[in-house]
């Protein structure tokens, strides 16, 4: 009987399989130049919302959330973006949008 090997994909391998639909880079007015990058990606079985955050050009934290539908993924993406850019948020670090990309032709084809 053959052995079944389960492979956990590395972040680089997942990135090769993913298609970025939206990407937003946020910057904060902070002494350490804090940043937050949020992406919405289409993968084989659904959609990923990824975030990378850090300061002074170094990433200190990465997270990803999976959703099966584009609608659900866009809701999560929008909620996170609203929370981070809310000028009335409790956290003293206030983010502003530095750059934003949306691949319109990809979204239209879904």
N, C-alpha and C positions, 0 to 999 in steps of 0.2 A: 504494500500500500504506500502511495506517495505521501510524503510529508507536505503539509500545507504551511507555507510561510506567510505570515501577515507582515506587510511592510507599512510602516508609518512614514508618510511623505514628509520630507523636510520642507521648510518654508520656500526654499528656492524651487523645489519641484512643483509645489502647489502654484507658485507664481507663474511658472511656465505654462500651466494648464488653465490659468485664470485669464479672463479678459476684463480689463478695467473699464467700467461704465461711467463712473464719476470719481473725481478726486478733488479734495479741498485741503488746502494748507492753511492753518491758522497760526498766527503769531501773537505773543503777548508782550505788552510793555513791561518787561521784568528785568532785573539786574542780570539774570542768567540767560536772557533771550530764549525763553521757553517757546516751544512749538508743539503742534498737534496736527498730524496728517491723517485724514480720514478717506478711505477708498471704498467704493462699492464695486464688487467684482462678480462676474458670472463664472461659475465653475460647472463641471459636468452635471452634478446633481442638484444645483440650486444656486444660491448667491451667498457671498461672504461680505461682511462689513468688517474692514480692518482698521485698526488705529495704531499709530506709532507716535509716541510722545517722548520729549526729552528737552534738553537745553544745551546751549553752546555747541550746536551741531552734532551732538551725540544722542542716540536713541537709548532711553533708559527703560522704556516699557512698551510692550507690544501685546495686543489682544485681538481676537477675531470672534465674530458671531455669525452663525450660519442661519439662513432662512431658506425655506423651500421655494417661495414665490418672490417675484420682483416687488410686488406690492408690499409685502411684509418687510422686505429688506429696505425699501425706500423709507418706510415708516421709522425703522430703527435709525437709519442714516440721518433722516431729518430731525429726529428727537435729539440725538447726540449733538448735531450741529447747532440746534436751537439752545440747548443747555450750555454749550461752551461759549456761544456768542451773546448770551443774555447779559446786558450791561448791569442788571440788577441781581446777578447771582451772588451767593454768599461768599464764595471764594474770592479773595482779593485779586487773583489772576484773571484778568479780562482779556479774552481772545478776540481778534479781528481777522477777517478773511484776507489772507495775503494773495492767494491765487486759487482759481477754481477751473476745473475742466469737466466737460460733459461730452461724451461721445454720442451725439444725437442720432446718427445713422444706426448705431448699434441698438439704442433703445427703441427706435422706431421699428426695428425688425423683430422685436420680441413678441 
